[in-house]
Amino acid sequence: MHELGIVVHVIKQVEELAKENKVKEVVELTLEVGEVSGVVKQYFVDAFEWAKKRTEYMKNCHLNFIIIQGKSYCKDCKQTFETVKYGKTCPHCGSGNTYLITGRDVTMRDIKVV
């Protein structure tokens, strides 16, 4: 379960930002998570709920989880397509000469503090 490692990394970054900016509390965190990132939402949420209890600034933090669709690009026909639906093969021309353009990352989108 790599979700715990990601949670620990995210919380460490948010805690450092909170301390640097002298905030009282982090009340909300919004993450964008790619649908092909390998992150299982429920595992991530469970790990986050466990880990936030051990923080200084995030004990009552609400987590928002936005799923970013996986999209790939075909170098041969110059079309984009849904990665999860079609995999690595372009549905427009049948080529395997494709690469992932979105949906792999985990990104902090917004942090709300008081």
ChimeraX attribute file (.defattr): number of C-alpha atoms within 10 A of each C-alpha:
attribute: neighborCount
match mode: 1-to-1
recipient: residues
	/A:1	11
	/A:2	11
	/A:3	19
	/A:4	18
	/A:5	12
	/A:6	16
	/A:7	20
	/A:8	14
	/A:9	12
	/A:10	18
	/A:11	19
	/A:12	13
	/A:13	12
	/A:14	17
	/A:15	19
	/A:16	13
	/A:17	15
	/A:18	20
	/A:19	13
	/A:20	9
	/A:21	9
	/A:22	10
	/A:23	13
	/A:24	13
	/A:25	18
	/A:26	21
	/A:27	16
	/A:28	16
	/A:29	20
	/A:30	16
	/A:31	18
	/A:32	17
	/A:33	23
	/A:34	20
	/A:35	22
	/A:36	19
	/A:37	15
	/A:38	15
	/A:39	19
	/A:40	14
	/A:41	15
	/A:42	10
	/A:43	14
	/A:44	19
	/A:45	17
	/A:46	13
	/A:47	18
	/A:48	21
	/A:49	18
	/A:50	13
	/A:51	16
	/A:52	18
	/A:53	13
	/A:54	10
	/A:55	12
	/A:56	13
	/A:57	22
	/A:58	23
	/A:59	16
	/A:60	14
	/A:61	19
	/A:62	16
	/A:63	15
	/A:64	14
	/A:65	17
	/A:66	16
	/A:67	16
	/A:68	18
	/A:69	16
	/A:70	21
	/A:71	22
	/A:72	23
	/A:73	21
	/A:74	22
	/A:75	14
	/A:76	14
	/A:77	14
	/A:78	11
	/A:79	14
	/A:80	18
	/A:81	21
	/A:82	18
	/A:83	23
	/A:84	14
	/A:85	11
	/A:86	12
	/A:87	16
	/A:88	20
	/A:89	19
	/A:90	25
	/A:91	16
	/A:92	13
	/A:93	12
	/A:94	12
	/A:95	14
	/A:96	14
	/A:97	13
	/A:98	21
	/A:99	16
	/A:100	18
	/A:101	13
	/A:102	18
	/A:103	22
	/A:104	18
	/A:105	16
	/A:106	20
	/A:107	13
	/A:108	15
	/A:109	13
	/A:110	12
	/A:111	16
	/A:112	12
	/A:113	15
	/A:114	10
